[in-house]
Amino acid sequence: MFFAAISKVDSTLEILIQHKNLISNRAAATIIPMAAPIWVWAFYVALTLFPSVLGNSEGDALYTLRRSLSDPDNVLQSWDPTLVNPCTWFHITCNQDNRVTRVDLGNSNLSGHLVPELGKLEHLQYLELYKNNIRGTIPTELGNLKSLISLDLYNNNISGTIPPSLGKLKSLVFLRLNDNRLTGPIPRELVGISSLKVVDVSNNDLCGTIPTSGPFEHIPLNKFLKHAPLKTMLLELFILLKVPDSDTHGYGDRLPRILQILTDLKYCSKLYSFEENPRLEGPELLGLASYDTNCS
């Protein structure tokens, strides 16, 4: 009995494999014997429809986003939930496996809020929703987008805090959240994203101190020269360096202050992506200042 059962299973699997290879031919669907067990039919249907189920799952997530947005220009008109997958929708890009890799909705006159379902787009690499009027908070579930390279939510009306879960985005290169209404500290978890090259959180209401370790160490100088504190330090440094002490031909007691200003200037030159956050302090001075998250 045992070997007979094994033989029957092998025979059934052979039939399934033959029909899986012929699913592109509509006639192949009639080859499975009508007398086959019900589980054989169920397994066959699962094999042939599984890619579509994945596509519909991503389509459902995106359609949930569409329903949460106001779209006066009908940018999302092609987002039809009855299609097998969303790869034919405008502003959506898929890979060769029909998995969503890009959502390009920047500057599309959209308003509304983001949805947690976006975290289900496991292969998403680019989420471009900049220059709209999106409000509400950044869903914690965006931290599930393990393939994400670029998160561009700048120039919106987003509030709340930056989710620490974004620290799980180990492929992230571009994080642009500037020109919103974000509050709270910069999550320490972001320091662990070694791939991060561009960070811009300017023009928010962040607080605490700015990290300088990890990817934050390489943020370059830009517009920070507009800031009065930097101008003051430069002027003080100029005065201190202008005339050496006549008796020692050196800088004597001024040397510690000169070194401190030079240290501060080194880190101030990295602040362009953090400007216009009145309650944001920093940056950290590599052990000279603790990371302060108490900014309630």
N, C-alpha and C positions, 0 to 999 in steps of 0.2 A: 504493500500500500504506500509506504513512504517513497520508494523509488518511482512508483507510478505518479505520485503527486508532483515530485520533482520534475519528471518528464513532462507533465502537463504544464507546469509553470514555464519551463524552458520553451515549450512550443508556443505558449501565449506570448512570451517576451519576444520571440522571433517574429511573430506576427506584428507586434507593436512597433518593432524596429523597422520592419519593412514599410509600414504605413507612415511612420514618422519621416522617413526619407522621401515619401511621395505626397506630403501634405500640400505641396504647391499645385498638384494636379487634383482638380475637383472630383474627378472620377474615383480617385483613390479612397475617398471617404466611404465608398460602398463596398470595399473589399473585406472589411471586418465582418465575419459571419454574424448573422442576426442572433444565432444561438450562443454567442460568446457571453460569458458571465457579465453581470452589470458592472463589476469593479473594473473589468477590462475597458468597457466603454468610458467609464469615469476617468481612468488613467489616460486613455487616448485623448479625451477632450482636454484634460489638463496639459498634456504635452503640446497640443496644437494651439491652445489659447494662452499659455503662460506668458509669452512676450507681450500680448495685448493687455493682460491683467496688469503687468508692470507699467505699461504706457498709460493705462487708465488711472492708475494710482497717482502718477505724476500729474496727469491732466486734472484729476480731482483737486490736488493741492493748488495748482495754478488757478483753477476755476474758483476755488475758495478765495484766493487773492483778488480775482476779478470782481467777485461779489462784494468785497470789502472796499472797493475803490469807486469813486465817481469819475466817469470818463466822458466829459462833454464833447471831446473831439473824436469819439468812437475809435480810439487807438486799439482797443481790445475787441473789436467787432468780430474778428476771425476766431476768437477763443470759444470754439464750439465743443461743449462737453460730450456730444454724441459721437465724436470721432474716436478712432481706435487709440490714437496717442496724440499728444500736442505738438508733434514735430512739424506739422503743416501750418501751425499758427504763426502769424506775423510776430516778430520781435522775440521769437524762441529759436534757439539753435540746439540741435541734437548731435550726438556722436553716431558712429556707424551701427551701434546697437540700439538706436532709437531711445537713448537716455538723454534727458535734458542737461545741457552743459552751460547754456547762457540764457539769461533773461535781460533783455535790453529795453528798458523803459525810461531811460533818462530824458528829461525835458519834454515830457509828454502831457503836461497839464492835468496830471492825475491828483486826486485828493482822496483822503480816507486813511486807512491804517494797515500796517503789516499784519500777517497772520502766522500763527505757530506752524501751520501746515507746510510752510516753506522749508522747514527743517527736514522734510521727507525727500527733498531733491538731492539724493545722495551723491550724484555725479556732477552737481552744479559747480562750475568754476568761476562764473562771473555773474554777480547780482548787481545790476546797474539801475538804480532808481533815483538818481540825483536830479536836482532841479525840478521838483514837483511840490506839492503841498501836502505831503504825507505827515500825519500827526500820530499821536499815541507813542508807544514805547517800542524798543527793539526787542523782538521775541527772543527769549532765552534759547529757544530751539534752533536758532541760526548757528549755534555752536555745534550742531550735528552735521554741518556741511563740510565734511572732512576733505573734500576736494577743492574747496573754495580758494581762489587765487585773488580775487578782487571783490571787495565789499564797498560800494560807492553809494552812500546815502546822504551825501552833502547837499546843502541848500534845500532843506525841507523844513518841517515844523515839528520834528521829533523831540519828545521830552523823555523824562525818566533818566535812568542811569545807563552807563555802558555795561552790558552783561559780562560778568567774569567768564561765562561760558565761551566767549569768543577766544579765550586763551587756548581752546582745544583745536583751533583752526591752524594746524601745523603746516599747511601749504600756503597760507595767506601771505601775499606780497604787498598788496595795496589796501589800506584801511583809511577811508576818507569819510569822516563824520562831521566835518566842519559846517558852520552856519546852520545850526539847529538850536534847540533849547535844552540840551543835555545838562544834567547836574551830577553831583557826586564826584568821587575820585576817578582817576585813570586806573583801571584794574591792574593789580600787580601781575595777574596771570598773563598779560600781554607780553611781558618781558621774556617769557619762554618760547615765543614764536621766532625761531632763528631765521626764518625766510622773510620776515617782515622788513621791507625796504622803505616804504612810504607811509607815514602816519600824519594825519592832519585832523586835529580836533579843535581848531581855532574857532573863535566866535561862538562859544557856548557859555555855560555858567558852571564849569568844572571847578573843583577845589582839591585840596590836598597838595601833594608835591609831585613833581614830574620825575619819573624814573630816568636814569641815564645808563643803565646796564642793558645787556642784550641788544636788541635791534635799535633801541633808543639812543645808543651810544653814537650812532652814525648820522643823526639828523643834522643837516647842514644849515648854515646861516642864510637867512633870507631877509624878512622885513623887520627883524627885531631892532634894527638901528633906529626905528621910530620911537622906541620906548625911552622915556626920560631917565629911568634908573641907569640904563646903559650909557647914555650920554654923560651922566654925572660921573660915573666910574671912569670913563675915558678922560674927562677933564681933570679929575683928581690924579689919575695916573700921569697925565702930561705935566702937571705941576710938580709932582713928586720926582719925576725923572729929569726935569729941566735943569736944575742946578745941583750938582753934587756938593757934599759937605766940603768946605774949603780946607778943613784941617786933616781930613782922612782921605780926601779925593774919592770918597765913596758915598754911600747912601745911609750909613749908620742905622739909627733907629727907624728910619723909614722903610728899610728893606722888608720886614715882615708884612707891612701894609701893602707894599708893591707886589709881593708874592701872592697875597690874598686877592688883590684885584685881578691879577693875571689869571688866577684860578677861577674866579667868578666869571671873568670874561670868556674863558674857555667854554664854560657850560652855558652861559647866556647866548652864545652864538648858535645854540641848538634849539632855540625856542620858537622859531618861526611858525611851527605847526601848532603852537599852544597859545598864541597871542589872543588878546581879547577874551580872556577868561579871568575876570577881576579877582576871583577868590582862589585862583590856582597859584601855588607857590613853587619855588624851586629855582633851578632843578636840584636834585640830590647831588651832594658833593662827595660821592664815593666814600661814605663812612663819616663825613663831617656833618651830615644832616640825616636824620632818620626819615624813613618813608612814612608820612603822616596821612592816615586815611580818616582822621577825625575832622570831618568838614560838614557837620550837620547844620 
